Amino acid sequence: QTMLQPVLLNANTKIVVRGRSHSRVAVQIGLSVGHPGGGFAGKYRTHIPVSQLADGEDFELELSIGRFHNETNSNSSPVGSELTDLWFVAEASTAKFEITSVELTDAPEKDKP
């Protein structure tokens, strides 16, 4: 689904992904971002290990924006960019998983006692 308004990523942005895994396989979750004035800014990804996606079970992953890395520029960050695309890729071509919802939140970290 195309986003109607730009979503500006900041240091507090979290991406909550819900779904169901039908295979024991690791997954790459990625995002494409653009510059606020227009133009491509990069692609970032994070690795979800098999241990977080049990076969046949629902899952919910809360991923901080700082977890996403650019493989070609390790000093780069998606913070300050506009989200243009989210993508999910299983590390095995025969794997099955479904994404039921994706939510972006902008909640600051809670103080921990």
QUITAGI-V58896 format. One record per pair of residues at least 24 apart in sequence whose ideal C-beta (glycine too) atoms are under 8 Angstrom apart, sorted by the first residue. I is the first residue (numbers start at 1). GAP is how many residues later the second one is. D is the distance in whole Angstrom. If there is no record, write none. Layout:
BEGIN
i:gap:d
I:GAP:D
I:GAP:D
END
This chain:
BEGIN
i:gap:d
3:80:7
3:81:8
6:30:7
6:76:4
6:77:8
7:75:6
7:76:4
7:97:6
8:28:7
8:72:7
8:73:8
8:74:6
8:75:8
9:24:7
9:56:5
9:69:5
9:70:6
9:71:7
9:72:6
9:73:7
9:74:6
10:55:8
10:69:6
10:70:7
10:96:7
11:54:7
11:55:7
11:68:5
12:53:8
12:94:5
12:95:6
12:96:5
12:97:7
13:51:8
13:52:4
13:66:8
13:91:6
13:92:7
13:93:6
14:48:6
14:49:6
14:50:5
14:51:7
14:90:7
14:91:5
14:92:8
14:93:7
15:47:8
15:48:5
15:50:7
15:71:8
15:87:7
15:88:7
15:89:6
16:44:7
16:45:7
16:46:5
16:47:8
16:85:8
16:86:7
16:87:4
16:88:8
16:89:6
17:42:8
17:43:7
17:44:5
17:46:7
17:71:8
17:82:6
17:84:8
17:85:5
18:40:7
18:41:7
18:42:5
18:43:8
18:81:7
18:82:5
18:83:5
18:84:8
18:85:8
19:39:7
19:40:6
19:78:6
19:79:5
19:80:4
19:81:5
19:82:8
20:36:8
20:37:7
20:38:5
20:39:7
20:77:7
20:78:5
20:80:7
21:32:4
21:33:6
21:34:6
21:35:7
21:36:6
21:38:6
21:75:8
21:76:5
22:33:7
22:34:6
22:73:8
22:74:4
22:75:6
22:76:7
23:32:6
23:67:7
23:69:7
23:71:7
23:72:4
23:73:5
23:74:7
24:26:5
24:29:7
24:30:7
24:31:5
25:25:6
25:28:7
25:65:5
25:66:6
25:67:5
25:70:4
25:72:8
26:24:5
26:27:8
26:64:8
26:65:5
27:26:6
27:61:6
27:62:7
27:63:5
27:64:7
27:70:7
28:60:7
28:61:5
28:63:7
29:32:8
29:34:7
29:57:7
29:58:7
29:59:6
30:38:8
30:56:7
30:57:5
30:58:8
30:59:7
31:37:6
31:47:7
31:52:6
31:54:7
31:55:5
31:56:7
32:51:8
32:52:5
32:53:4
32:54:8
32:55:7
33:45:5
33:48:4
33:49:6
33:50:6
33:51:6
34:47:6
34:48:5
34:50:5
35:46:7
35:47:7
36:44:8
36:45:7
36:46:6
41:37:8
41:40:5
41:41:8
42:28:5
42:31:7
42:34:6
42:36:7
42:39:7
43:27:7
44:24:4
44:25:6
44:26:5
44:32:8
44:34:5
45:24:7
45:26:7
53:44:7
END
